[in-house]
Amino acid sequence: METSPDRPPPPSTPTGPPPDIPVAARPPTRTPVGDGGRGAAGHGAGRRRPGRRRRDPARHALRTPPVLAAVAGSPEEPARRRTTLVALGVVAAASATALVAGLLSWAPAPGEPARALTAAEAERLAATRVTNLRDVRAGVRVTIGTGAARTDLVGWIDWARPLAYLDVGGPGAGADRGLVQATPSVVVLRPDPTAVPTPASPPLVPPTDRWRLRDLPTGRPLAGALDVLFGLSADRAEPAEPLRHGAGRWVGRETLAGEPVDVLQAPLPRPTAATDPTARPPAPPAAGDGDPRWWVDGDSRLHRWEGRLPGGQPATVELDRNDRPTIWPVDALGGRPGLPRALTDTEAERLARLPAQLRAQPGAAVSIAVPLGTAANLRGSGWLSWSDGVAYLSVAELDTLGRRTLLRRDRDGFARAEVPVGPGAGATGAANGPPLPPPAEAGWRTGARPLDDLDLLVDAALRADTAPARPAAAVRLRTDRVAGRVVDVVELRVQGLRLRYWLDRTGLPRRLELRTRAGAWAQLDLTPAPVPAGIVPPRPGPPAPKAPAGTAGRR
């Protein structure tokens, strides 16, 4: 290519920066378009080798941080670089400190504040106790108190019977440690001081021995917990309007066992003794922070309850609605449940023959277990004779040994006497049977009418040979066993008393049960046996006729 004489030749392209200009500060050179990748230095100088990228010093210089590029090549470059790095480190440390301080002082934003119940929430809370009764049973875990005073209850509640069956444990259980079964009116305990502190679910078939009737004081934690458990059910819904207008409030929303629940606050309704069953109870006071909390799902099912017992102890009740076995009551509370039905013709005929069969028996040895009132546990033994119309027993309180009561029932009425118990004698058995003949010097107290449930049970046993058996009014509860014999348990009412006859297949009674006025069941077991002659003292013969006046001395 020739050069025009009027145009000066193009200057040659420099191959490197001037010595006084730093490489990083040199402006980038741009390759002319259309030179095929060759620079101005000539065809061979700009050719790239195949498969290798050409390194551009200018492009590499642009990647250098501006701060470092500004000081690159200067004499103070190392010192300035250290100063910059230190400054950056100080800024990073300050930022990290502020971040940690912010995390430590962070608190979640408060949730939705407590508010009045909506109409739907009030309806669900009002129906919660009815839902419990409809569901019949649930597993329960109750925690009372905290720390060393904590008492734990694990077991089941049957709201339909109603009946609770629990294992009592925890560091604060004290004398209540062991098993407990309870109805709203009767509590029976099976104390076990050696049990481990941590409770577990009770055995489905309860033990048959060592149960004691107990009267729990009002302030006792176990008594308060039982009141709450039974109070969580009702046969009718509470009025929803008072809950909606101040008696209840919504306090939060949670998830329990994967199910969303509303946390509602309202007092636990108390049973009323109003004479008019149709009268509406008075409206409860406005809900406050001290009221119990109810964890209720969308179907009015209760999952948790928290509040304070009458004694002031905090309590938590957790319900497991999937753990709901059938509870087997102990004998004092009625025994295992059955399927009540009407008598068959054979069973009705067997019951109708009962009075005649008893009159044909010479008598029976008897043993009794009577839960008297709410705290007495009576055990006794003796004999009974239907032909002579007499019963004679010795009875003692299990937990108050040292004295026993002699009880006699004959056609003249009832008689009782207190006598000391011999050394080592228990409440039952031949060693502690009633003395023969009945001691005349024992100071007998007589009366024509029964004094308590013990008298009623003995009187009902003696009258079984004369009381009219009405098979049409009887109900067969279940098949059971007593003294190794299969029996049918038949329940009926006789003269206002609720009785159960345990009849073997021959028609003889092996046990007689009486529903006590406190709501427990008393048992009198019968074993056909000859009755000792001493229980029927010889009656004085008729007085000799008086001689006519004026005949004295005549032959």
Long-range contacts (C-beta under 8 A, 24 or more apart in sequence): 10-40, 12-40, 12-41, 13-39, 13-40, 13-41, 15-41, 15-45, 22-72, 22-73, 23-57, 23-61, 23-73, 24-61, 24-64, 24-69, 24-72, 24-73, 25-69, 25-73, 26-58, 26-61, 27-58, 28-56, 28-58, 28-59, 28-61, 28-62, 29-58, 111-252, 112-252, 114-249, 114-250, 114-251, 114-252, 114-265, 115-249, 115-250, 116-244, 116-245, 116-246, 116-248, 116-249, 116-250, 117-243, 117-244, 117-248, 117-249, 117-250, 117-264, 118-244, 118-250, 119-240, 119-244, 121-248, 121-250, 121-262, 121-264, 122-240, 122-241, 122-243, 122-244, 122-248, 123-240, 123-300, 124-262, 124-296, 124-298, 124-300, 125-238, 125-240, 125-243, 125-248, 125-264, 125-266, 125-294, 125-296, 125-300, 126-237, 126-238, 126-239, 126-240, 126-243, 127-237, 127-300, 128-232, 128-294, 128-296, 128-300, 128-301, 128-302, 129-231, 129-232, 129-233, 129-234, 129-237, 129-238, 129-269, 130-233, 130-234, 130-235, 130-236, 130-237, 130-300, 131-299, 131-300, 131-301, 131-302, 132-159, 132-232, 132-233, 132-302, 133-159, 133-160, 133-233, 133-234, 133-235, 135-159, 135-301, 135-321, 135-324, 136-160, 136-324, 137-324, 137-325, 137-326, 137-327, 138-319, 138-320, 138-321, 138-323, 138-324, 139-201, 139-319, 139-320, 139-321, 139-322, 139-323, 139-324, 140-164, 140-166, 140-229, 140-317, 140-318, 140-319, 140-320, 141-317, 141-318, 141-320, 142-166, 142-225, 142-228, 142-229, 142-315, 142-316, 142-317, 142-318, 143-170, 143-315, 143-316, 144-170, 144-172, 144-221, 144-224, 144-225, 144-309, 144-313, 144-314, 144-315, 145-172, 145-221, 145-313, 145-314, 145-315, 146-314, 147-171, 148-172, 149-313, 151-176, 151-221, 151-222, 151-225, 152-198, 152-199, 153-199, 153-222, 153-225, 154-199, 154-200, 154-201, 154-202, 155-201, 155-202, 156-201, 156-323, 156-324, 156-325, 156-327, 157-229, 157-230, 157-232, 158-326, 158-327, 159-230, 159-232, 159-233, 161-327, 161-329, 161-337, 162-230, 162-233, 163-327, 163-329, 163-333, 164-226, 164-229, 164-230, 165-202, 165-206, 165-327, 165-328, 165-329, 166-199, 166-202, 167-199, 167-200, 167-201, 167-202, 168-199, 168-222, 169-195, 169-196, 169-197, 169-198, 169-199, 170-197, 170-198, 170-199, 171-197, 172-221, 173-197, 176-220, 176-221, 176-222, 179-206, 179-207, 180-222, 181-206, 181-211, 181-329, 181-330, 181-333, 182-226, 183-333, 183-519, 184-230, 185-374, 185-518, 185-519, 186-213, 186-332, 186-333, 186-371, 186-374, 186-518, 186-519, 186-520, 187-213, 187-214, 187-215, 187-216, 187-222, 187-223, 187-226, 187-374, 188-212, 188-213, 188-214, 188-330, 188-332, 188-333, 188-371, 188-520, 189-214, 204-325, 204-328, 205-328, 206-328, 206-329, 206-330, 208-330, 208-331, 211-330, 211-332, 212-377, 212-398, 212-399, 213-332, 213-371, 213-372, 213-373, 213-374, 213-375, 213-376, 213-377, 213-520, 214-374, 214-375, 215-373, 215-374, 215-375, 218-310, 218-311, 219-310, 219-311, 220-311, 221-309, 221-311, 221-313, 221-315, 224-309, 224-310, 224-311, 224-313, 224-315, 225-309, 225-315, 225-317, 227-309, 227-310, 228-268, 228-305, 228-307, 228-309, 228-315, 228-317, 229-317, 231-268, 231-269, 231-270, 231-271, 232-268, 232-302, 232-305, 232-317, 234-269, 238-269, 239-280, 239-281, 239-283, 242-283, 242-284, 246-286, 246-287, 247-283, 247-284, 247-285, 247-286, 247-287, 248-287, 249-287, 251-293, 254-295, 256-295, 256-303, 256-304, 257-303, 259-297, 259-303, 260-297, 260-298, 261-295, 261-296, 261-297, 261-303, 261-304, 262-295, 262-296, 262-297, 263-293, 263-294, 263-295, 264-293, 264-294, 264-295, 264-296, 265-291, 265-292, 265-293, 265-294, 266-291, 266-292, 266-294, 267-291, 267-292, 268-292, 268-307, 331-369, 331-521, 331-523, 332-369, 332-371, 332-520, 332-521, 333-520, 333-521, 334-521, 335-480, 335-489, 335-521, 336-478, 336-480, 337-478, 338-477, 338-478, 338-479, 338-489, 339-478, 340-475, 340-476, 340-477, 340-491, 341-475, 341-476, 342-475, 342-476, 343-471, 343-474, 343-475, 343-476, 343-490, 344-476, 347-471, 347-476, 347-488, 347-490, 348-471, 348-472, 348-474, 349-471, 350-503, 350-507, 351-469, 351-471, 351-474, 351-490, 351-501, 351-503, 351-507, 352-469, 352-471, 353-507, 354-464, 354-465, 354-469, 354-501, 354-503, 354-507, 354-509, 355-464, 355-465, 355-466, 355-467, 355-468, 355-469, 357-507, 357-508, 358-386, 358-464, 358-465, 358-509, 359-386, 359-387, 359-465, 361-386, 361-387, 361-508, 361-528, 362-387, 362-528, 362-529, 362-530, 362-531, 363-387, 363-388, 363-528, 363-529, 363-530, 363-531, 364-526, 364-527, 364-528, 364-529, 364-531, 365-526, 365-527, 365-529, 366-391, 366-393, 366-461, 366-524, 366-525, 366-526, 366-527, 367-428, 367-524, 367-525, 368-393, 368-395, 368-454, 368-457, 368-458, 368-522, 368-523, 368-524, 368-525, 369-522, 369-523, 370-395, 370-453, 370-454, 370-457, 370-516, 370-522, 370-523, 371-516, 371-518, 371-520, 371-521, 371-522, 372-452, 372-453, 372-454, 372-516, 372-522, 373-452, 373-518, 374-518, 378-427, 378-454, 379-427, 379-428, 380-404, 380-407, 380-427, 380-428, 381-428, 381-429, 381-430, 381-432, 381-433, 381-434, 382-407, 382-433, 382-434, 382-535, 383-529, 383-531, 383-532, 383-535, 384-458, 384-461, 384-462, 384-526, 384-531, 385-531, 385-535, 385-536, 386-462, 386-464, 386-465, 388-531, 388-536, 389-462, 390-462, 390-535, 390-536, 391-458, 391-461, 391-462, 392-434, 392-438, 392-535, 393-434, 393-458, 394-432, 394-433, 394-434, 394-435, 395-427, 395-454, 396-421, 396-426, 396-427, 396-428, 396-432, 397-427, 398-427, 401-426, 401-427, 404-432, 406-434, 406-435, 406-438, 406-439, 406-442, 407-454, 407-455, 407-458, 408-438, 408-444, 409-455, 409-458, 409-459, 409-462, 412-446, 412-448, 413-446, 413-447, 413-448, 413-449, 414-446, 414-447, 414-448, 414-449, 414-450, 414-451, 414-455, 415-444, 415-445, 415-446, 415-447, 416-444, 416-445, 416-451, 417-442, 417-443, 417-444, 417-445, 418-442, 418-443, 434-535, 436-532, 436-534, 436-535, 437-534, 437-535, 437-537, 438-534, 438-535, 438-537, 453-514, 453-516, 453-517, 453-518, 453-522, 454-522, 456-497, 456-514, 457-512, 457-514, 457-522, 457-524, 458-524, 460-494, 460-497, 460-499, 460-512, 460-514, 461-512, 461-524, 461-526, 463-494, 464-501, 464-509, 464-512, 467-494, 467-495, 482-510, 482-511, 482-525, 483-510, 483-525, 483-527, 485-510, 487-511
